[in-house]
């Protein structure tokens, strides 16, 4: 890290005239207050479209001004370096050009709330949403959009105009350290919900990213690992998720990742950035690098538009070096013009120019209610064999483990959000964070499930045990009617999990408690899937992921039946790592630090190709612990009057009836199980339907044609074979209630 910062420290010690960090007045006064603009500036005309406004403004800029908005650093004091003048204290900052009314880009992490890294804004906090994987578990598009609105609104009211949200990397590796930041293993589910979140953010005139492009699915050796994957497989899996998110959300920016893809770094990958993103998908926005993911000025020619977090790179490549290249080389000059137009076009399209942020009051109570709703709908009831839930006729409940008296666990890294109630219990974790070398800290949001349970059911007698000693916990459980074990698994950016077990002896704890009292319920607060060697001994299991700043209340509502659980798994739970495509993490143990440019790197071949998650299990005929899409309810549902139709695509209409005695929501799911080219399992669509007891509603699912296709790399298009397709309606990827053959017409779809 020291070597990569040498150039930056030299600027401040020697006064060198470097474009990236000269005083604001020297580069069009970009850090000075934005001057009043003349109505004669044609780009101010809001009746013009974003492309025209961007072209007019770019034409008025000098080359130096253009280059000045194509690179930026961290927006806070970091690594002994001062914060840029004008920065609010955040993830990133790009100075503007006040002469022309171009605002500075105030960039904030992340997908679960407006972060306050290193307490850069002393005492500032935000609504802590549940993990993004919990949002995926809701299967609720309106909640995903509302989460985005919360993110965008709080960003805007705190003074930020760019949010580094929109994580859509597929959950190929259940041990991945950032799985909680993403939206599961299926491209349709992940891409659709990512688009909804981005739409929500940008509805508040805040530019959103989509990240990390592409196939950045694990943290091990993340700064240089080379992912090897066939083009067709990439197009049908990870890239499809990004494509759907772009189509649905129209993100202002795409953030490229640290990893290599088929030999080339993602942020200088000509095929990914120029061919796929900009040519095939006609993406009009700008590509920003992840912080410290730029490796040279030639990345500009390969599709990168903006260097971010440049202090973490070996040099500020997009500062003087890019300027000099643009002055000499027509290709670089043309690229600089294109890069600038892309940045400006997105800022106009989102409303950053016309509706700049205003620091103003935030309705934290309303946003907390939104956070709690996501947490409640994201809880997945995986087992309720003894009918223990909801808690009803019980007098004594033992609460065991998980810091349940104090709060709920939060994920670590750049997405960690300080809750408005403040950070709760903080436990130092060995090592330093990948986001700048600060000590790792495991933090609990101060939303206590135990306190919330007592408030809802004061008639119950509770006992508490921290779970440190299984024998003592078992004794407490034996004396209770029901035991609830809160089990936690902390994950963070920069490192993957060692395996799928619960850490700190919690599997042994659960086994001991269940042996003493089979009426045991396990509440999981985890980054993603975990193994459950004790599953046969317990009565109930809830997966709550990281449930956010109102997680305690949400869990209490589900446990007591005030909320009927409606979450469904967005990821498969394997029995063990032996069922994974790669039981051993390639490169495990290598340090998560940025290597020298010529350092050797590890390659990981994705032999599973497009068969991510449940598709892998189906192809290999492996029975997982819990299937993708699985989830129970306190009521029951039935499907009837199903009509399957073919033609250019598949359309399915059906009735859903709540056959139980309490209100609840069902998530009927449509799958492809066979196509003319062979057996194939794919999610084709879903709906989330809320029903009163005995109520029936009719649903319709129309399938995106690409989900019926294979990608033809020779023709560079999606190819849909004519013939019979087997389509199934069910409750999970492994529980299909009814199916039919439909005939589909042969056709092609542009890439």
Secondary structure, DSSP 8 states (H G I E B T S, - for coil): -HHHHHHHHHHHHH----GGGS-GGGTTTTTS------TT-GGG-TTS-HHHHHHHHHHTS-HHHHHHTSB-EEES-BTTB---TT--SEEEEE--BGGGTB--EEEE--TTS---GGGSSTT--B-----HHHHHHHT-HHHHHHHHHHHHHHHHHHT-SEE---B------TT-TTGGGS--S-HHHHHHHHHHHHHHHHTTT-EEEEEEETT----TTTTT-EEE--HHHHHHTHHHHHHHHHHHH--SEEEE-SSEETTEEGGG-HIIIIIIIIIIS---SEEEE-TT----GGGTTTT--BB-SGGGSSS-IIIIIHHHHHHH-HHHHHHHHHHHHHHHHHHHHHTTTTS--------HHHHHHHHHHHHHHH-EEEEETT---S--S-SEEEEESTTTTT-EE--BSTT---BTT-EEEEEEEEEE-TTTS-EEEEEEES--HHHHHHHH-TTSEEEEE-SSSHHHHHHHHHTSSEEEEEEE---BTTB--SSSS-TTTHHHHHHHHHHH-S-EEEEEE-SS----TTGGG-SEEEE--S--TTHHHHHHHHHHTSS------SS-B-SSGGGSTTSS-TTTT---S---TT----EEE-TTTT--THHHHHHHT---SB-TT--B-SS-EEEEEEEEE-BSS-EEEEEEEE-SSS-EEE--EEEEEEETTEEEEEEEEE--EEE-TT-EEEEEEE--GGGG-EEETTTTEEEE--EEEEEEEESSSS-EEEEEEEEE--EEEE-
